[in-house]
Amino acid sequence: MLGLKSDWRDSFARLQSPVADDLERIKVLIGELVHGDFGLVDQAVDHLFSTSGKMLRPMLMLLAAGNGGAARRELISMGAAIELIHTASLVHDDSIDHSAFRRGVPTLNAKWDHKTSVIIGDYLLAQAFSEIARLGDFEIISEVTRACRSLALGEMRQMSMEGDLGVGEEDYFAFIREKTSSLFKVACVVASILNGGDNRKVLSEYGMLFGSIYQITDDLLDYIGSTPETGKPTVMDILDRKMTLPLIHAVSRMSPEVRDEVQAVFAGGKIDRAQAERVAALVQEAGGIEYTRSRALALAAEAVKLLQDLPDRDQAAKLKRLVELIVERDR
């Protein structure tokens, strides 16, 4: 949670507190699953897990399971597997995007090379599915496999959208449902399955909405969040020619002259930071920031409304607070 404001971190920690012990068990199990008997693999995974993210997907799964009948050991196994799948997708993303840093440390492809990144990503996926298979639940295997297929399709869809100012909102939402929402959704579905199928429809729809809210907020922060070093927006999505909601909406409202200016930036060679910051300013002028924030808030309200159908009010309250915290992120 590097860079987040202390009051946000404190609020997140309070929400995480009831499941903190299980999250620690998940971390321990991940360490057991990824370490083998080959030195280079151990070095790579030690580096990869030297910093920890928010463990948001396992946390969501645990909160969605609530006080149902799921066995803790099964929840811990699935939390570890889902986090490994997520981490594998990040490793592959970093390799595809030639990213040099993640969470403030060099990526695997920066510290080693592209081949190592691909192999380690595959290794993490294999270890995740080995743990899932150990549970012997075909329905869970089917759901997680479907989510992984969506992750791959989402990555391909995003690549096909790069630099294309003709991309519309429908394309964007199809992409984020595949690449981001699918894993959040399956975390909620797995929680329901392990609870005997309780509240599956509500939790599935909530997970899908939650993933969309998370991705939209993430994309918004690329324009309005600031890096600790410079105090300026990261604008990494623009530098990578990624078509996200702020830009997609802004393009639809730009004058032909301004749109041509943006098109020239995307059609040229390597985009430099000055060009990216100019595009970010044009996006803000065209209302892309306000519109994106309003969409995130509208989806959050939709997710909260869904939770009214959960019989466990404590579970609903925690899931509601989690949505609120995601929308409130500053980085």
Secondary structure, 3 states (H helix, E strand, C coil): CCCCCHHHHHHHHHHHHHHHHHHHHHHHHHHHHHCCCCHHHHHHHHHHCCCCCCCHHHHHHHHHHCCCCCCHHHHHHHHHHHHHHHHHHHHHHHHHHCCCEECCEECHHHHCCHHHHHHHHHHHHHHHHHHHHHHCCHHHHHHHHHHHHHHHHHHHHHHHHCCCCCCCHHHHHHHHHHHHHHHHHHHHHHHHHHCCCCCHHHHHHHHHHHHHHHHHHHHHHHHHCCCCCCCCCCCHHHHCCCCCHHHHHHHHHCCHHHHHHHHHHHHCCCCCHHHHHHHHHHHHHCCHHHHHHHHHHHHHHHHHHHHHHCCCHHHHHHHHHHHHHHHHCCC
